[in-house]
Amino acid sequence: AQSVSQHNHHVILSEAASLELGCNYSYGGTVNLFWYVQYPGQHLQLLLKYFSGDPLVKGIKGFEAEFIKSKFSFNLRKPSVQWSDTAEYFCAVWGGAGNMLTFGGGTRLMVKP
Amino acid sequence: SQTIHQWPATLVQPVGSPLSLECTVEGTSNPNLYWYRQAAGRGLQLLFYSVGIGQISSEVPQNLSASRPQDRQFILSSKKLLLSDSGFYLCAWGKGGGKETQYFGPGTRLLVL
């Protein structure tokens, strides 16, 4: 079965710091990759997605992610975080047996003003 | 544009009581529909999905069931709730196909006492 790992469960940063959240998956075949964000008290929202093409994907609010097939990774980055980026971030991967969307355990980001 | 609704937003139920959570989607037809449970630190776990009216697939055997009586309506039920059914339940929809993106509802927080 597909598995998705987010190694950082909690991250605390100061405003203007750079962010990188790790995401690794297990399935070696064709995958679709997603990052979702859940701001406090809000819906789970799509941040960005990768299906094919340029492995560097740009999303909303200045976020980007890079698909590195050889490393089975899809890390999320932002050059300079803001207090409003405080949220929980989920990596999700579609692919593998059953073709279901599998989520990582999430990373809680706190940005200190 | 498409919207997805879930109700109730919060529910407190005694052990052994029945459950019915409802999800409806507007602005699209013949969507794939999904029920997930979100647990802290463990991401989202897929419970059920449906590709059409009356078609339900279960991913995890448990005390819950799902039904799809109409094209854009998805219901999560239980005849007798257990304490372990407490959690945050999310409904999602997608258009299907190999490049599906799933969009999530606001969720229902269920507390079983």
Contacts between the chains, C-beta under 8 A, distances in Angstrom:
chain1	res1	chain2	res2	distance
A	4	B	43	7.5
A	6	B	43	7.9
A	9	B	41	6.4
A	32	B	98	7.7
A	32	B	99	6.4
A	32	B	100	7.8
A	34	B	101	7.2
A	36	B	104	7.6
A	43	B	104	5.7
A	43	B	105	6.9
A	43	B	106	5.2
A	43	B	107	7.5
A	44	B	44	8.0
A	44	B	90	6.6
A	44	B	104	4.1
A	44	B	107	7.8
A	45	B	104	7.7
A	46	B	101	6.3
A	46	B	103	7.0
A	49	B	101	6.0
A	51	B	99	4.9
A	90	B	43	5.9
A	90	B	44	7.0
A	92	B	44	7.8
A	94	B	100	7.1
A	100	B	46	5.8
A	100	B	49	7.7
A	100	B	59	7.0
A	101	B	34	7.9
A	101	B	46	7.1
A	101	B	102	5.9
A	103	B	43	3.6
A	103	B	44	4.3
A	103	B	45	7.9
A	104	B	43	5.4
A	105	B	41	5.4
A	105	B	42	5.3
A	105	B	43	4.7
A	106	B	41	6.9
A	106	B	42	8.0
A	106	B	43	5.4
